[in-house]
Amino acid sequence: MDHGNVGGLGFLAPAPGRKGLLSWIGTTDHKRIGLLYMGCVGFMFFCGAALGMILRLKLMTPGSTLVGPQTYNAMFTLHGVIMIFLVVIPSIPASLGNILLPLQIGAEDVSFPRLNLFSWWLYVLGATLAVVSIFTGSGAPDTGWTFYVPFSERTTTNVSLAVTAVTILGFSSILTGLNFVTTIHRLRAPGMTWTRLPLFVWSLYATAWIQVLATPILGITLVLVFAERVLNLGLFDPGRGGDPLLYQHLFWIYSHPAVYIMVLPAMGVISDIIPVFARKNIFGYKMIAFSSLAIAFAGSLVWAHHMFTSGMSDTAVLVFSFLTFIVAIPSAIKVFNWVSTLYKGSISVEPPLLFSLGFIFMFSVGGLTGLVQGAAGTDIHVHDTYFIVGHFHYVIFGGTGLGMFAALHFWLPKIFGRMYDRGVAKLSFWIILVGMNVLYFPMFILGLEGLPRRYYDYLPKYAHGQVLSTIGSWILAVGLVIMFANLYRGMRRGPLAGDNPWGAATLEWTTSSPPPTNNFEVEPVVTHGPYDFRGVARHE
Amino acid sequence: MSHAQNESGSHPLSYRFLAAIWAALLTLTALTIFAARIDLGFFNVVAALGIASIKSSLVIFFFMHLKYENRTIKTMVLVAFVVLAICIGLTFFDVGFRR
């Protein structure tokens, strides 16, 4: 159904009443709030990536070069805090989730539009405080993004303000999760049964539950760190009668499920994209949907695999090692089902599919190397080495990052009504994929050779891998610049895309591009599944 | 567009009943203090958490009206409690076996 809004501004048109900046920062339209998140996340990504580039440049040669040790500690802390709390966690759920969730279930908006705007403002406040913490007090935080005690309680740097910022960001995440759970339960269009939900919605649902249940624990823990620093309590600091392992438990009870907050929505994106470009119904819809819930649940029970060398009891090490391996099952179900969907499909290799295939490759490498750490025996060897850094970046940047890029290439024509240059998009994909692997794969070798992570200096024997890794960061940067420039140009001046340029079957493609303020001209009635392509044609 | 209306209206509870819940909460608070003064070893924590769970259940069921909500809402709250119990349980599983 073509609504003929091609070339119109839809929700991007100036709203009656408020104009200019006010029409954006005071909006309760979920799509505009999603774009606000996207703009902020994009800016913070640029900051975090710039820090990462400088870190890699410093690490290219051993010895004291480019920046001093204290600056280096502060920079990797900021790189982690910015990328985790300000970029990856809100990237897909808060930006694309906000834009697409009501569209995909046939609703006008989320359940609590004002709370949604409040969540964004909390994000802005948290981000501002995090930035302020760099330039005020006795120096930028130097603890690493994990704020491990007792160091985080004894360092004189600006940790108190940084943990306050992260706590506020946590509340933003909780409120978004609450909004999504309620929206999915209450605002589905007629005929939109649970088994007709797009798999992106299922992944947002599983993610939202983790946000609601796990994030408060991080908030409470960081409040306790703040209280211990300010009030001199003895909660975590062994010098004052506290238990540092208790901190690690509490921190990872949130922060391991947080990895699934990061990667589950990307899995949902991939599940939505692959059937469209294979022109086939998804293989194992229910298994993929329930595996999202299984990952959310089982992923919440494995946090202590970050603590195998901490002095935790051996019995607990065995139990958590076993539980960690269980998470591999639902993750593998997804990968096998995506590949099975492609099998004998009528595949058209468009940019969103390329980025999705890149996700599967990078996530598979990241997932399999995760099992090396899940096994307690091998984890002792690779713990706190570059192996961990490589694994984490494969999963989070190779997984969530490529998932986000796939989503941008898939839904940009819907959000802005314009198409980017597909040839340039494919070129940027290949450069990014090569850059990522040249950047992160040497880290596995360096880690197995025993190079500890976070160290300012290293022995000359590790220089070969560090040089290669730094060259990879340059290749990756080139690819990212090309990709973002192409997307930006497409968004501003690209050819009109039409309502359904990919021939997708989910609800958002039945409305105009960009969608109108209330999403649908008439309330949609759902009569088929999200990947039933019978009778669905491309509208370019 | 709301496709399902929340039908949970108000459920007036008598002042006498609410006062009884309040009295139960005070009694359980006293019991928490009393239990903390007895050396039960590892089970001091279990006792404290057990009493706290009963207290929070009273608040959630009666003061927050969970008792009068539908099964979906009750299940959601139960899931939250189960996850929290597992997290606390596994954490103490480490402490209990630590040498």
Interface residues (C-beta under 8 A of the other chain):
Chain A: A107 E108 V181 H185 R186 L187 R188 A189 P190 W209 V212 L213 I217 L245 L246 H249 L250 I253 F297 S300 L301 A304 G311 M312 S313 D314 T315 A316 V319 F320 E523
Chain B: M1 S2 H3 A4 N6 T72 M76 V79 A80 V83 L84 I86 C87 L90 T91 F93 D94 V95 G96 F97 R98 R99
